[in-house]
Amino acid sequence: MTSTDRRLRQDRIGTPPCDAAGVDSSVPAIELARRNAALNGLSEDACAFQQQDIMKFMQAAAAEGATYNLIILDPPKLAPNRKSLQRAARR
Protein backbone atom coordinates (compact mmCIF):
# COMPACT_ATOMS: atom_id res chain seq x y z
CA MET A 1 0.00 0.00 0.00
CA THR A 2 1.22 3.45 -0.76
CA SER A 3 0.02 6.34 1.35
CA THR A 4 -0.93 9.52 -0.50
CA ASP A 5 1.31 11.48 1.82
CA ARG A 6 3.98 8.77 1.27
CA ARG A 7 4.16 8.08 5.02
CA LEU A 8 2.02 5.69 7.02
CA ARG A 9 1.62 6.65 10.66
CA GLN A 10 2.94 4.11 13.14
CA ASP A 11 0.97 5.32 16.14
CA ARG A 12 -2.45 4.24 14.89
CA ILE A 13 -1.97 1.76 12.05
CA GLY A 14 0.95 -0.17 13.46
CA THR A 15 3.60 -0.12 10.75
CA PRO A 16 6.61 2.21 10.88
CA PRO A 17 6.37 5.35 8.72
CA CYS A 18 7.16 4.18 5.20
CA ASP A 19 6.34 4.49 1.49
CA ALA A 20 4.78 1.02 1.24
CA ALA A 21 3.41 -1.41 3.81
CA GLY A 22 2.93 -5.14 3.51
CA VAL A 23 0.31 -6.73 5.74
CA ASP A 24 -0.24 -10.47 6.02
CA SER A 25 -1.68 -12.79 8.64
CA SER A 26 1.15 -15.27 8.07
CA VAL A 27 4.37 -14.80 10.07
CA PRO A 28 6.41 -16.84 7.53
CA ALA A 29 5.06 -14.66 4.69
CA ILE A 30 6.11 -11.49 6.55
CA GLU A 31 9.57 -12.89 7.26
CA LEU A 32 9.97 -13.84 3.60
CA ALA A 33 8.83 -10.38 2.48
CA ARG A 34 11.34 -8.72 4.82
CA ARG A 35 14.19 -10.89 3.52
CA ASN A 36 13.16 -10.21 -0.07
CA ALA A 37 13.05 -6.45 0.55
CA ALA A 38 16.50 -6.55 2.16
CA LEU A 39 17.90 -8.58 -0.76
CA ASN A 40 16.56 -5.87 -3.07
CA GLY A 41 18.22 -3.12 -1.06
CA LEU A 42 14.99 -1.66 0.31
CA SER A 43 15.22 -0.04 3.73
CA GLU A 44 12.51 0.03 6.38
CA ASP A 45 11.94 3.66 5.36
CA ALA A 46 10.88 2.39 1.95
CA CYS A 47 8.72 -0.54 3.01
CA ALA A 48 7.57 -2.09 6.26
CA PHE A 49 5.81 -5.34 6.99
CA GLN A 50 3.32 -6.23 9.69
CA GLN A 51 1.70 -9.49 10.71
CA GLN A 52 -1.98 -8.68 11.17
CA ASP A 53 -5.39 -9.57 9.85
CA ILE A 54 -5.94 -7.33 6.81
CA MET A 55 -9.54 -6.57 7.79
CA LYS A 56 -8.38 -5.21 11.17
CA PHE A 57 -5.58 -3.26 9.50
CA MET A 58 -7.95 -1.69 6.96
CA GLN A 59 -10.55 -0.87 9.63
CA ALA A 60 -7.86 0.93 11.66
CA ALA A 61 -6.64 2.72 8.53
CA ALA A 62 -10.19 3.80 7.67
CA ALA A 63 -10.81 5.01 11.23
CA GLU A 64 -7.58 7.01 11.00
CA GLY A 65 -8.70 8.50 7.69
CA ALA A 66 -5.75 6.99 5.81
CA THR A 67 -5.90 7.16 2.04
CA TYR A 68 -3.82 5.28 -0.49
CA ASN A 69 -2.74 5.72 -4.08
CA LEU A 70 -2.82 1.98 -4.67
CA ILE A 71 -3.91 -1.12 -2.79
CA ILE A 72 -3.00 -4.58 -4.00
CA LEU A 73 -4.89 -7.45 -2.41
CA ASP A 74 -4.21 -11.15 -2.72
CA PRO A 75 -6.94 -12.55 -0.49
CA PRO A 76 -7.13 -16.15 0.65
CA LYS A 77 -10.02 -18.22 -0.57
CA LEU A 78 -12.88 -17.35 1.72
CA ALA A 79 -15.22 -19.82 0.07
CA PRO A 80 -13.31 -22.66 -1.56
CA ASN A 81 -16.54 -24.69 -1.82
CA ARG A 82 -20.31 -24.31 -1.50
CA LYS A 83 -20.28 -25.55 2.10
CA SER A 84 -18.21 -22.56 3.25
CA LEU A 85 -20.13 -19.94 1.24
CA GLN A 86 -22.41 -18.72 4.07
CA ARG A 87 -19.49 -18.38 6.50
CA ALA A 88 -17.57 -16.36 3.92
CA ALA A 89 -20.55 -14.09 3.28
CA ARG A 90 -20.60 -13.07 6.96
CA ARG A 91 -17.00 -11.82 6.85
Beta strands, then each sheet from edge to edge (+ up, - down):
strand 1: 2-3
strand 2: 20-24
strand 3: 47-51
strand 4: 68-70
sheet 1: 1+ 4-
sheet 2: 2+ 3+
end
